[in-house]
Amino acid sequence: MDSIEERYRPLVELLAIVAKDGIYTPFDKIMRAIDRDTVMMALYDVLRYIAPDLRRCRDYFACFQIPEDKRSECIGKYSAPEYERCREIGRTLQDPSKLVEGMKILDELVEEISKGGLTRARRLAILAVRRSIELTLRESTEIKSP
């Protein structure tokens, strides 16, 4: 794993959720962008897409901070689709507590883009799409035949 991938891992994992959902337009915009405004708008689109899920799942993630004997009651408050989505996001992020770190790293990236640096944003877009493919392939190998 190279240093950029390691440094930006929380952000790549977050972006990978969007790509795994088949939302590629923001990544296409980043890759084709010739100016920083286009990249900024694409990053904004990605964040807008995932923000409602993160808001909904915030309490789900908090369920894992309470004692194990009360955890199932906390998780039981979620409908099946909400539970599955939050579980999927939790698996993808591996450690949801790293989201705050991911947002700080995003701030660094936005600062770099605002100065005209687009290369790192493109690299992260590629890494996110690659990671989404890895996640999809991992899930397909986990499916058990009847």
C-alpha positions as CSV (number, residue, x, y, z in Angstrom):
1,M,0.0,0.0,0.0
2,D,1.5,3.4,-1.0
3,S,1.6,6.3,1.4
4,I,-1.2,8.3,-0.3
5,E,-3.6,5.3,0.0
6,E,-2.6,4.8,3.6
7,R,-2.9,8.5,4.5
8,Y,-6.3,8.9,2.8
9,R,-7.7,5.5,3.7
10,P,-10.8,6.8,5.7
11,L,-11.7,9.1,2.8
12,V,-11.1,6.4,0.2
13,E,-13.4,4.0,2.1
14,L,-16.1,6.7,2.4
15,L,-15.9,7.4,-1.4
16,A,-15.9,3.7,-2.2
17,I,-19.3,3.4,-0.6
18,V,-20.7,5.8,-3.2
19,A,-18.9,4.1,-6.1
20,K,-20.1,0.6,-4.9
21,D,-23.6,1.9,-5.1
22,G,-23.0,2.6,-8.8
23,I,-22.8,6.3,-8.5
24,Y,-19.9,7.1,-10.8
25,T,-20.8,10.5,-12.1
26,P,-18.8,12.5,-9.5
27,F,-15.8,10.3,-10.1
28,D,-16.1,10.8,-13.8
29,K,-16.2,14.5,-13.3
30,I,-13.1,14.4,-11.1
31,M,-11.2,12.4,-13.7
32,R,-12.2,14.7,-16.6
33,A,-12.0,18.0,-14.7
34,I,-9.8,20.7,-16.1
35,D,-10.5,23.2,-13.2
36,R,-10.8,23.1,-9.5
37,D,-14.5,24.2,-9.4
38,T,-15.5,21.0,-11.2
39,V,-13.6,18.8,-8.7
40,M,-15.1,20.7,-5.8
41,M,-18.6,20.3,-7.1
42,A,-18.0,16.5,-7.7
43,L,-16.8,16.1,-4.1
44,Y,-19.8,18.0,-2.9
45,D,-22.0,15.6,-4.9
46,V,-20.4,12.6,-3.3
47,L,-20.8,14.0,0.2
48,R,-24.4,14.9,-0.4
49,Y,-25.1,11.4,-1.6
50,I,-23.6,9.7,1.5
51,A,-24.5,12.2,4.2
52,P,-28.1,11.0,4.8
53,D,-26.9,7.4,5.3
54,L,-24.3,8.5,7.7
55,R,-26.8,10.6,9.7
56,R,-29.2,7.6,9.8
57,C,-26.4,5.2,10.8
58,R,-24.9,7.5,13.5
59,D,-27.0,5.9,16.2
60,Y,-26.5,2.4,14.8
61,F,-22.7,2.9,15.1
62,A,-23.3,4.1,18.6
63,C,-25.0,0.8,19.5
64,F,-21.6,-0.8,19.4
65,Q,-20.3,1.5,22.2
66,I,-22.8,0.2,24.7
67,P,-22.6,-3.1,26.7
68,E,-23.1,-6.2,24.6
69,D,-26.1,-7.4,26.5
70,K,-28.1,-4.2,25.5
71,R,-26.7,-4.0,22.0
72,S,-29.3,-6.2,20.2
73,E,-32.1,-4.1,21.6
74,C,-30.4,-0.9,20.3
75,I,-29.8,-2.5,16.9
76,G,-33.4,-3.9,16.9
77,K,-34.7,-0.3,16.4
78,Y,-33.7,-0.4,12.8
79,S,-35.8,-1.7,9.9
80,A,-34.3,-4.5,7.8
81,P,-33.2,-2.1,5.0
82,E,-31.8,0.5,7.4
83,Y,-30.0,-2.3,9.3
84,E,-28.5,-3.7,6.1
85,R,-27.4,-0.3,4.8
86,C,-25.7,0.6,8.1
87,R,-24.1,-2.8,8.4
88,E,-22.7,-2.5,4.9
89,I,-21.3,1.0,5.6
90,G,-19.9,-0.2,8.9
91,R,-18.2,-3.1,7.1
92,T,-16.8,-0.9,4.4
93,L,-15.5,1.7,6.8
94,Q,-14.2,-1.0,9.1
95,D,-14.0,1.6,11.9
96,P,-16.7,4.2,11.7
97,S,-14.9,6.2,14.4
98,K,-12.4,7.1,11.7
99,L,-15.1,9.2,9.9
100,V,-14.0,12.3,11.8
101,E,-10.4,11.7,10.7
102,G,-11.7,11.3,7.2
103,M,-13.4,14.7,7.3
104,K,-10.2,16.3,8.5
105,I,-8.3,14.7,5.6
106,L,-11.0,15.9,3.2
107,D,-10.3,19.4,4.5
108,E,-6.7,19.0,3.5
109,L,-7.7,17.8,0.0
110,V,-10.1,20.7,-0.5
111,E,-7.3,23.1,0.5
112,E,-5.0,21.5,-2.1
113,I,-7.7,21.6,-4.8
114,S,-8.4,25.3,-4.0
115,K,-4.8,26.0,-4.8
116,G,-5.2,24.2,-8.2
117,G,-3.8,20.8,-7.3
118,L,-6.1,18.2,-9.0
119,T,-3.8,15.2,-9.2
120,R,-4.4,13.9,-5.7
121,A,-8.1,14.2,-6.1
122,R,-7.9,12.2,-9.3
123,R,-5.7,9.6,-7.6
124,L,-8.2,9.3,-4.7
125,A,-11.1,8.9,-7.2
126,I,-9.3,6.0,-8.8
127,L,-8.5,4.4,-5.5
128,A,-12.1,4.8,-4.4
129,V,-13.5,3.1,-7.5
130,R,-10.8,0.3,-7.2
131,R,-11.8,-0.2,-3.5
132,S,-15.5,-0.4,-4.5
133,I,-14.6,-3.2,-7.0
134,E,-12.6,-5.0,-4.2
135,L,-15.6,-4.8,-1.9
136,T,-18.0,-6.1,-4.5
137,L,-15.7,-9.0,-5.4
138,R,-15.3,-9.8,-1.7
139,E,-19.1,-9.9,-1.2
140,S,-19.5,-12.1,-4.3
141,T,-17.0,-14.6,-2.9
142,E,-18.8,-14.6,0.5
143,I,-22.1,-15.7,-1.1
144,K,-22.7,-19.3,-0.3
145,S,-24.2,-21.6,-2.8
146,P,-27.3,-23.6,-1.7
